[in-house]
Amino acid sequence: MSSRNVKYLLILIAWVTVAGLAFLLYPREPGFSVLPEPLFGGTLRIGNIPPGSLDPIEISGAHESFVINQIHEGLVEYNVSLDVVPGLAERWDVSDNFRCFRFYLRKNIRFHSGDRVTAEDVVSSFQRLIRKDSIEPTVGHAMLQELTGAADFLGGRRDSVRGISILPDSSIEFRTDRPVPDFLMILSSDPYKIVGRSGDGAGPFRLVSQTPTHLQMVAFEDYHGGRPYLDSLIVFLDPLWDEEISVESFDSGSVDIIDLPAWELERFQERSDVEVQRRQGLTLEFLGINNSHPVLSRPEVRWVMARSIDWTDIFAETGPLFRRATCLIPPGLAGYRERPDLFSKEELYPPPSELFNGPAIEYIVVGAPGYEYDEDIKIINAWRQLGLQVDYYPLPWEEWDSRIENRSAQLFSMAWVADLPSTPQFLYDLFHSEGWGNYFNYRNTRVDSIIELALWSVDQSERLRLATLAEEWILEDLPIIPLDYVSSAYAIRNGLMNVSLGPMGLGNIPCELIWWNR
């Protein structure tokens, strides 16, 4: 059996397993049937916000993941079930109590330029990432610091990292000073793709054109998993791309897959020309609060703000894709629980008026000028009744993102998708002082310490105990106000086959396995 057929059989088995589980949670639309023999040819079209960069180490959001994951590949990858599976490495060994990781590259794999992927390319890719992470932390920041000799490399005392070495059989060995149980998961995330000397990737599609309005990628004939079934991918780019534009583009036939807004779910489920898939995401939507702001820096102020919100009214009409978040750890991660009494109004909170003395605070969201989200306005009005003056600013994506990235936003709403299916990593990225998603300037050394203990523990029950205790301590400070857990629904045009969407959505969809039945 050819490698292509073996790969397809394995994916089909995984797909059937995932589809069976999904059927139990969300019944499939009428007409579901066994997949016929795959066909080659055709183009998949989607829409997106323009990516800031196509360099994996520069990734700043989920909108860049789709393109990066088609062009580039790492030593290991996630499948749709979030299992770690072989990528450029065909196998690996883990030893020394999660301190030593050895990867064996596939034979004769190539970058899009035609150059062979070598162990030296792996080492140089990690050196680039370590340098970048030392300036601007990324996913797996704590792990990169634990690589043996990383500090000497960054300090200029060595020109290489002692903990990354090429062995005589051309395998690559990584050594860390402390146990890193999440090492394989971290290497499956976007910044850890292996990049060639000319900046190209070894993924299933290669970039052939990029303009302000679109990206085009074509099937990479020498992809190690076999040529993709699709001939090409086209990503239409629009800085104002949002839910309304995506629905209009799908209805007009311009794109083939979209992330459905909740208010369109029922209409699309009734259509005969569309398949609808629903998935629970590893997503927490929250109100970000700048913890270094003079008015917002005190936990009691943030708790008053949270308790003033009429949560029943906020979630009265949110639709089937949202449910109120009553903790920080989202469904799908170990330690998820519900606390319906969180922010209970039974606790009196008449705040001293001096709590809110100061100039008006800016609340920024992504949107066109003059646009208002009903839920935001309800929340702001509740705060205004307390005496907290809040000004509402819808901003273009680029400006909003810039404010978030430089940590200058005072109040903002955002949805955070876990980069890894790991609870300690989720908490580290958002709430550790050095977490790359800590856009709200939260600092608590006690919280830092317990999250680090959870990260390095190899005992799963102890990791979970420490992570849930960290969540309790974080909630005491309430650096953010949790809003909701987000499920996703996707509309897929009829005829598009083998579309497997996992908890991370379109970002890590395996497009090399998708094909048109026409």
MARVEX-781930 format. One line per field, with one value per residue (C-alpha): residue number from 1; residue in three letters; x negated, y negated, z; chain. Coordinates in steps of 0.5 Angstrom, whole numbers, plus 500, padded with zeros to 3 digits. Last residue first. Layout:
residues N
seq = [NUM	...]
type = [ALA	...]
xx = [X	...]
yy = [Y	...]
zz = [Z	...]
mol = [A	...]
***
This chain:
residues 518
seq = [518	517	516	515	514	513	512	511	510	509	508	507	506	505	504	503	502	501	500	499	498	497	496	495	494	493	492	491	490	489	488	487	486	485	484	483	482	481	480	479	478	477	476	475	474	473	472	471	470	469	468	467	466	465	464	463	462	461	460	459	458	457	456	455	454	453	452	451	450	449	448	447	446	445	444	443	442	441	440	439	438	437	436	435	434	433	432	431	430	429	428	427	426	425	424	423	422	421	420	419	418	417	416	415	414	413	412	411	410	409	408	407	406	405	404	403	402	401	400	399	398	397	396	395	394	393	392	391	390	389	388	387	386	385	384	383	382	381	380	379	378	377	376	375	374	373	372	371	370	369	368	367	366	365	364	363	362	361	360	359	358	357	356	355	354	353	352	351	350	349	348	347	346	345	344	343	342	341	340	339	338	337	336	335	334	333	332	331	330	329	328	327	326	325	324	323	322	321	320	319	318	317	316	315	314	313	312	311	310	309	308	307	306	305	304	303	302	301	300	299	298	297	296	295	294	293	292	291	290	289	288	287	286	285	284	283	282	281	280	279	278	277	276	275	274	273	272	271	270	269	268	267	266	265	264	263	262	261	260	259	258	257	256	255	254	253	252	251	250	249	248	247	246	245	244	243	242	241	240	239	238	237	236	235	234	233	232	231	230	229	228	227	226	225	224	223	222	221	220	219	218	217	216	215	214	213	212	211	210	209	208	207	206	205	204	203	202	201	200	199	198	197	196	195	194	193	192	191	190	189	188	187	186	185	184	183	182	181	180	179	178	177	176	175	174	173	172	171	170	169	168	167	166	165	164	163	162	161	160	159	158	157	156	155	154	153	152	151	150	149	148	147	146	145	144	143	142	141	140	139	138	137	136	135	134	133	132	131	130	129	128	127	126	125	124	123	122	121	120	119	118	117	116	115	114	113	112	111	110	109	108	107	106	105	104	103	102	101	100	99	98	97	96	95	94	93	92	91	90	89	88	87	86	85	84	83	82	81	80	79	78	77	76	75	74	73	72	71	70	69	68	67	66	65	64	63	62	61	60	59	58	57	56	55	54	53	52	51	50	49	48	47	46	45	44	43	42	41	40	39	38	37	36	35	34	33	32	31	30	29	28	27	26	25	24	23	22	21	20	19	18	17	16	15	14	13	12	11	10	9	8	7	6	5	4	3	2	1]
type = [ARG	ASN	TRP	TRP	ILE	LEU	GLU	CYS	PRO	ILE	ASN	GLY	LEU	GLY	MET	PRO	GLY	LEU	SER	VAL	ASN	MET	LEU	GLY	ASN	ARG	ILE	ALA	TYR	ALA	SER	SER	VAL	TYR	ASP	LEU	PRO	ILE	ILE	PRO	LEU	ASP	GLU	LEU	ILE	TRP	GLU	GLU	ALA	LEU	THR	ALA	LEU	ARG	LEU	ARG	GLU	SER	GLN	ASP	VAL	SER	TRP	LEU	ALA	LEU	GLU	ILE	ILE	SER	ASP	VAL	ARG	THR	ASN	ARG	TYR	ASN	PHE	TYR	ASN	GLY	TRP	GLY	GLU	SER	HIS	PHE	LEU	ASP	TYR	LEU	PHE	GLN	PRO	THR	SER	PRO	LEU	ASP	ALA	VAL	TRP	ALA	MET	SER	PHE	LEU	GLN	ALA	SER	ARG	ASN	GLU	ILE	ARG	SER	ASP	TRP	GLU	GLU	TRP	PRO	LEU	PRO	TYR	TYR	ASP	VAL	GLN	LEU	GLY	LEU	GLN	ARG	TRP	ALA	ASN	ILE	ILE	LYS	ILE	ASP	GLU	ASP	TYR	GLU	TYR	GLY	PRO	ALA	GLY	VAL	VAL	ILE	TYR	GLU	ILE	ALA	PRO	GLY	ASN	PHE	LEU	GLU	SER	PRO	PRO	PRO	TYR	LEU	GLU	GLU	LYS	SER	PHE	LEU	ASP	PRO	ARG	GLU	ARG	TYR	GLY	ALA	LEU	GLY	PRO	PRO	ILE	LEU	CYS	THR	ALA	ARG	ARG	PHE	LEU	PRO	GLY	THR	GLU	ALA	PHE	ILE	ASP	THR	TRP	ASP	ILE	SER	ARG	ALA	MET	VAL	TRP	ARG	VAL	GLU	PRO	ARG	SER	LEU	VAL	PRO	HIS	SER	ASN	ASN	ILE	GLY	LEU	PHE	GLU	LEU	THR	LEU	GLY	GLN	ARG	ARG	GLN	VAL	GLU	VAL	ASP	SER	ARG	GLU	GLN	PHE	ARG	GLU	LEU	GLU	TRP	ALA	PRO	LEU	ASP	ILE	ILE	ASP	VAL	SER	GLY	SER	ASP	PHE	SER	GLU	VAL	SER	ILE	GLU	GLU	ASP	TRP	LEU	PRO	ASP	LEU	PHE	VAL	ILE	LEU	SER	ASP	LEU	TYR	PRO	ARG	GLY	GLY	HIS	TYR	ASP	GLU	PHE	ALA	VAL	MET	GLN	LEU	HIS	THR	PRO	THR	GLN	SER	VAL	LEU	ARG	PHE	PRO	GLY	ALA	GLY	ASP	GLY	SER	ARG	GLY	VAL	ILE	LYS	TYR	PRO	ASP	SER	SER	LEU	ILE	MET	LEU	PHE	ASP	PRO	VAL	PRO	ARG	ASP	THR	ARG	PHE	GLU	ILE	SER	SER	ASP	PRO	LEU	ILE	SER	ILE	GLY	ARG	VAL	SER	ASP	ARG	ARG	GLY	GLY	LEU	PHE	ASP	ALA	ALA	GLY	THR	LEU	GLU	GLN	LEU	MET	ALA	HIS	GLY	VAL	THR	PRO	GLU	ILE	SER	ASP	LYS	ARG	ILE	LEU	ARG	GLN	PHE	SER	SER	VAL	VAL	ASP	GLU	ALA	THR	VAL	ARG	ASP	GLY	SER	HIS	PHE	ARG	ILE	ASN	LYS	ARG	LEU	TYR	PHE	ARG	PHE	CYS	ARG	PHE	ASN	ASP	SER	VAL	ASP	TRP	ARG	GLU	ALA	LEU	GLY	PRO	VAL	VAL	ASP	LEU	SER	VAL	ASN	TYR	GLU	VAL	LEU	GLY	GLU	HIS	ILE	GLN	ASN	ILE	VAL	PHE	SER	GLU	HIS	ALA	GLY	SER	ILE	GLU	ILE	PRO	ASP	LEU	SER	GLY	PRO	PRO	ILE	ASN	GLY	ILE	ARG	LEU	THR	GLY	GLY	PHE	LEU	PRO	GLU	PRO	LEU	VAL	SER	PHE	GLY	PRO	GLU	ARG	PRO	TYR	LEU	LEU	PHE	ALA	LEU	GLY	ALA	VAL	THR	VAL	TRP	ALA	ILE	LEU	ILE	LEU	LEU	TYR	LYS	VAL	ASN	ARG	SER	SER	MET]
xx = [535	533	527	522	519	513	507	512	511	514	510	512	519	522	517	522	522	524	524	526	526	530	532	538	543	540	538	541	537	540	535	536	534	534	536	535	529	527	519	514	519	514	518	519	512	511	517	514	507	510	513	506	503	508	508	500	500	505	501	495	489	489	485	491	495	489	488	496	495	489	492	498	494	490	497	496	502	500	507	504	501	502	494	494	488	492	496	503	505	499	498	505	506	499	501	508	505	509	504	504	511	515	516	522	522	525	522	521	514	510	503	500	496	499	506	506	503	508	514	510	509	516	520	522	529	528	533	531	532	533	534	539	543	548	543	541	547	548	541	544	550	546	541	547	550	544	544	541	540	533	532	531	525	526	523	526	522	523	526	521	520	524	527	525	527	534	533	536	543	541	546	545	552	550	546	540	538	545	545	538	537	531	525	519	517	518	524	528	524	520	522	528	536	536	543	545	544	545	552	555	553	560	561	553	552	559	557	550	553	546	545	541	536	534	534	529	525	525	523	517	514	510	516	516	509	508	503	508	510	517	519	526	526	527	524	523	521	526	533	534	540	540	545	545	548	552	559	560	563	557	555	561	560	553	554	554	549	544	541	533	533	531	532	531	534	540	545	548	541	538	544	543	536	537	542	538	532	526	525	517	520	516	518	514	514	511	509	509	513	511	505	498	496	494	487	489	485	491	493	500	501	502	505	506	511	512	506	502	499	497	494	494	492	497	496	491	484	483	479	475	469	465	471	476	478	484	484	488	494	495	493	486	490	494	488	485	491	488	482	477	472	465	467	464	466	463	463	462	457	454	448	452	454	455	459	458	451	454	450	445	443	442	446	451	457	452	450	457	460	454	459	466	470	471	474	479	482	483	487	491	488	484	482	474	472	477	474	467	470	474	468	464	469	470	462	462	468	464	458	462	463	469	467	467	472	474	481	477	475	476	470	471	476	472	471	472	469	472	469	471	478	476	469	472	477	476	478	481	482	480	482	489	490	497	498	506	510	516	516	508	503	496	489	482	485	489	489	493	500	500	497	503	508	505	504	512	510	506	499	494	487	484	488	486	492	492	498	503	509	516	519	523	523	522	521	519	520	516	515	520	521	525	532	533	539	545	548	554	558	554	550	552	548	545	546	545	538	536	537	534	528	527	529	524	519	520	520	514	510	513	511	504	503	506	501	495	497	500]
yy = [466	469	463	465	464	468	463	458	461	456	452	445	447	449	450	455	460	459	465	463	470	467	461	462	458	452	452	448	448	447	446	446	441	440	434	427	428	422	421	419	422	422	428	431	432	435	440	441	443	448	451	451	454	460	461	462	466	471	471	473	470	463	458	454	454	452	446	444	444	440	435	434	433	428	424	419	418	413	414	417	423	427	428	430	427	425	431	430	431	436	439	441	444	448	451	453	456	458	453	446	445	440	433	429	421	415	409	404	400	402	400	407	406	412	410	403	406	411	405	401	407	409	403	399	399	394	394	389	391	387	391	388	394	393	392	399	402	398	400	408	407	403	409	414	410	409	402	400	392	393	400	406	409	407	402	399	393	390	383	379	381	382	389	392	385	387	392	398	401	409	413	420	423	420	427	425	433	437	441	444	449	453	455	458	461	457	459	454	447	446	439	440	438	437	436	440	439	442	444	436	430	428	428	428	421	421	426	423	417	414	410	416	416	408	409	415	411	405	410	412	406	403	401	394	392	397	402	408	406	410	415	417	424	430	437	442	449	450	454	456	455	457	455	458	453	454	457	451	451	452	445	441	444	442	435	431	435	433	438	439	440	445	445	437	433	437	430	433	435	428	425	430	428	420	421	425	420	418	411	412	416	421	427	433	438	445	449	456	460	467	465	469	474	474	472	466	466	464	458	456	449	443	436	430	425	417	414	418	425	430	437	439	447	452	459	456	456	448	442	437	438	442	446	446	451	450	448	442	445	450	458	457	454	461	465	461	461	466	461	464	459	457	459	463	463	468	468	474	474	481	478	474	466	462	458	457	454	448	445	439	439	434	429	428	431	437	438	437	443	447	453	451	449	442	445	449	442	439	445	440	433	428	422	420	427	431	428	430	437	438	436	441	446	445	446	453	455	453	456	463	462	461	462	456	456	449	451	455	462	469	474	479	477	474	477	473	474	471	471	468	471	476	478	480	479	482	479	482	479	472	467	468	474	474	470	472	465	469	466	468	464	463	466	464	457	456	449	447	450	449	441	440	442	440	432	431	434	429	426	430	427	434	437	432	431	424	419	423	420	421	427	430	438	441	448	450	456	462	469	474	478	485	484	482	485	481	475	473	470	465	469	469	465	468	476	474	471	477	481	476	476	484	483	478	482	488	484	480	487	490	483	484	491	489	484	488	493	500]
zz = [483	490	492	496	503	506	504	508	515	519	524	524	522	528	534	537	531	524	519	512	509	503	499	495	499	502	509	514	521	528	534	541	546	553	556	560	565	568	568	573	578	584	588	581	580	587	585	578	581	586	580	576	583	583	576	576	582	579	572	576	572	575	571	569	575	579	575	575	583	583	578	582	588	584	582	576	571	566	562	555	559	553	552	559	563	569	569	568	560	557	564	565	559	559	566	563	557	550	547	544	548	544	548	546	547	550	552	558	559	553	553	553	547	544	546	543	536	536	536	531	526	527	526	532	536	542	548	553	561	567	573	578	579	574	569	570	569	563	560	561	558	552	551	551	545	541	538	531	531	527	525	529	534	541	546	553	554	562	563	568	575	582	581	588	591	591	596	593	596	595	598	597	594	588	586	582	581	584	578	579	574	573	568	571	565	559	554	557	559	565	568	572	571	564	561	555	548	541	542	542	546	548	555	557	558	562	567	568	570	571	578	581	576	576	584	583	579	584	590	586	586	579	575	578	577	571	572	572	565	565	559	559	557	552	554	548	548	542	543	535	531	523	518	511	506	500	503	508	514	518	515	517	525	525	522	529	532	527	523	521	514	509	501	499	494	493	494	500	503	501	505	511	511	511	516	521	520	515	516	514	508	505	500	502	496	496	490	487	492	493	497	494	498	506	505	500	494	489	494	492	490	495	493	498	497	497	499	494	496	490	490	497	497	500	504	509	508	509	506	509	505	509	511	516	521	525	532	532	530	536	535	539	545	545	545	551	555	560	561	567	569	566	559	553	546	541	534	530	524	526	529	534	532	539	542	550	549	545	540	539	547	552	548	553	549	548	555	558	553	556	557	555	561	558	552	556	560	553	550	546	545	549	546	546	549	545	538	540	542	536	531	535	534	527	526	530	525	519	521	522	515	510	503	499	493	495	497	503	502	505	503	509	515	521	528	534	541	547	554	560	561	566	563	556	551	544	537	530	523	524	519	522	526	531	537	539	539	536	529	529	532	529	530	527	525	518	514	508	510	518	517	512	517	523	521	523	530	532	533	529	528	530	524	519	515	518	519	516	513	516	513	507	505	498	496	489	485	483	485	487	494	493	496	504	507	508	512	508	514	518	523	531	535	542	540	533	535	538	532	527	531	531	523	522	526	522	515	517	518	511	508	511	508	502	501	503	498	500]
mol = [A	A	A	A	A	A	A	A	A	A	A	A	A	A	A	A	A	A	A	A	A	A	A	A	A	A	A	A	A	A	A	A	A	A	A	A	A	A	A	A	A	A	A	A	A	A	A	A	A	A	A	A	A	A	A	A	A	A	A	A	A	A	A	A	A	A	A	A	A	A	A	A	A	A	A	A	A	A	A	A	A	A	A	A	A	A	A	A	A	A	A	A	A	A	A	A	A	A	A	A	A	A	A	A	A	A	A	A	A	A	A	A	A	A	A	A	A	A	A	A	A	A	A	A	A	A	A	A	A	A	A	A	A	A	A	A	A	A	A	A	A	A	A	A	A	A	A	A	A	A	A	A	A	A	A	A	A	A	A	A	A	A	A	A	A	A	A	A	A	A	A	A	A	A	A	A	A	A	A	A	A	A	A	A	A	A	A	A	A	A	A	A	A	A	A	A	A	A	A	A	A	A	A	A	A	A	A	A	A	A	A	A	A	A	A	A	A	A	A	A	A	A	A	A	A	A	A	A	A	A	A	A	A	A	A	A	A	A	A	A	A	A	A	A	A	A	A	A	A	A	A	A	A	A	A	A	A	A	A	A	A	A	A	A	A	A	A	A	A	A	A	A	A	A	A	A	A	A	A	A	A	A	A	A	A	A	A	A	A	A	A	A	A	A	A	A	A	A	A	A	A	A	A	A	A	A	A	A	A	A	A	A	A	A	A	A	A	A	A	A	A	A	A	A	A	A	A	A	A	A	A	A	A	A	A	A	A	A	A	A	A	A	A	A	A	A	A	A	A	A	A	A	A	A	A	A	A	A	A	A	A	A	A	A	A	A	A	A	A	A	A	A	A	A	A	A	A	A	A	A	A	A	A	A	A	A	A	A	A	A	A	A	A	A	A	A	A	A	A	A	A	A	A	A	A	A	A	A	A	A	A	A	A	A	A	A	A	A	A	A	A	A	A	A	A	A	A	A	A	A	A	A	A	A	A	A	A	A	A	A	A	A	A	A	A	A	A	A	A	A	A	A	A	A	A	A	A	A	A	A	A	A	A	A	A	A	A	A	A	A	A	A	A	A	A	A	A	A	A	A	A	A	A	A	A	A	A	A	A	A	A	A	A	A	A	A	A	A	A	A	A	A	A	A	A	A	A	A	A	A	A	A	A	A	A	A	A	A]
***
